[in-house]
């Protein structure tokens, strides 16, 4: 799957998960209903500032729009990302080292 298609499908997946209509979502990010529809159908790629607004609504990072998760793992990954987002770099390095050990 191309990254543009992944972003479009991920935005739609997240919107549906939050039980937002396209109209409600459009209002939250400052786009028209047609704009949201075009993004979700991969007819239009959002600009960086729109990506930032989308990520703000879903409380994710732009990089997470490129992560394809299985449904059962997406909540866990989202929760981990939320917990890690405010950690100092030194703590993140320790967590990373532990994860590497656990995955061996």
C-alpha positions in Angstrom: 0.0 0.0 0.0 1.4 3.4 -0.9 1.9 5.9 1.9 -0.8 8.3 0.6 -3.4 5.5 0.6 -2.3 4.4 4.1 -2.7 8.0 5.4 -6.2 8.3 3.8 -7.4 4.9 5.1 -5.9 5.5 8.6 -7.7 8.9 8.8 -11.0 7.3 7.9 -10.3 4.4 10.4 -9.6 6.8 13.2 -12.6 9.0 12.4 -14.9 6.0 12.5 -13.3 4.7 15.7 -14.1 8.0 17.3 -17.7 7.8 16.0 -17.3 11.1 14.1 -19.3 11.8 11.0 -17.3 13.4 8.1 -19.1 16.6 8.8 -18.2 16.6 12.5 -14.6 15.8 11.7 -14.4 18.5 9.0 -15.6 21.0 11.6 -12.9 19.9 14.1 -10.1 20.3 11.6 -11.4 23.3 9.7 -12.1 21.7 6.3 -15.2 21.3 4.2 -17.1 18.1 4.2 -16.0 17.7 0.6 -12.4 18.2 1.7 -12.6 15.3 4.3 -14.3 13.1 1.7 -11.6 13.7 -0.8 -8.9 12.9 1.8 -10.6 9.7 2.8 -11.0 8.6 -0.9 -7.3 9.5 -1.5 -8.2 12.2 -4.0 -6.5 14.9 -2.0 -3.5 14.7 0.3 -3.7 17.0 3.3 -1.1 19.7 3.8 1.2 19.6 6.9 -0.9 22.0 8.9 -4.0 19.9 8.2 -2.1 16.7 9.3 -1.2 18.5 12.5 -4.9 19.3 13.1 -5.9 15.7 12.3 -3.3 14.4 14.7 -4.4 16.8 17.4 -8.0 15.5 17.1 -6.9 11.9 17.5 -4.1 12.6 19.9 -1.5 10.9 17.8 1.8 11.8 16.1 2.0 12.3 12.3 4.2 9.1 12.1 1.3 7.1 13.5 -0.7 7.9 10.4 1.7 5.6 8.6 1.5 2.7 11.0 -0.8 0.0 9.9 -2.1 -1.8 13.1 -4.3 -4.8 13.5 -7.4 -3.8 15.4 -6.5 -5.8 18.5 -3.1 -4.1 18.9 -4.0 -0.6 17.9 -5.3 0.4 21.4 -2.2 -1.0 23.0 0.1 0.8 20.7 -1.8 4.0 21.0 -1.7 3.7 24.8 2.1 3.0 24.7 2.7 6.0 22.4 0.6 8.3 24.7 2.6 7.2 27.8 6.0 7.6 26.0 5.2 10.9 24.4 6.1 12.9 27.6 9.1 10.8 28.7 12.5 12.4 28.8 15.1 11.1 26.3 17.1 9.3 28.9 14.0 7.3 30.1 13.1 6.5 26.5 16.6 5.1 25.8 16.2 2.8 28.8 12.8 1.6 27.7 14.2 1.1 24.2 17.1 -1.0 25.5 14.6 -3.1 27.6 12.4 -3.7 24.6 15.4 -4.9 22.5 16.3 -7.4 25.2 12.7 -8.7 25.5 12.4 -9.2 21.7 15.6 -11.3 21.5 
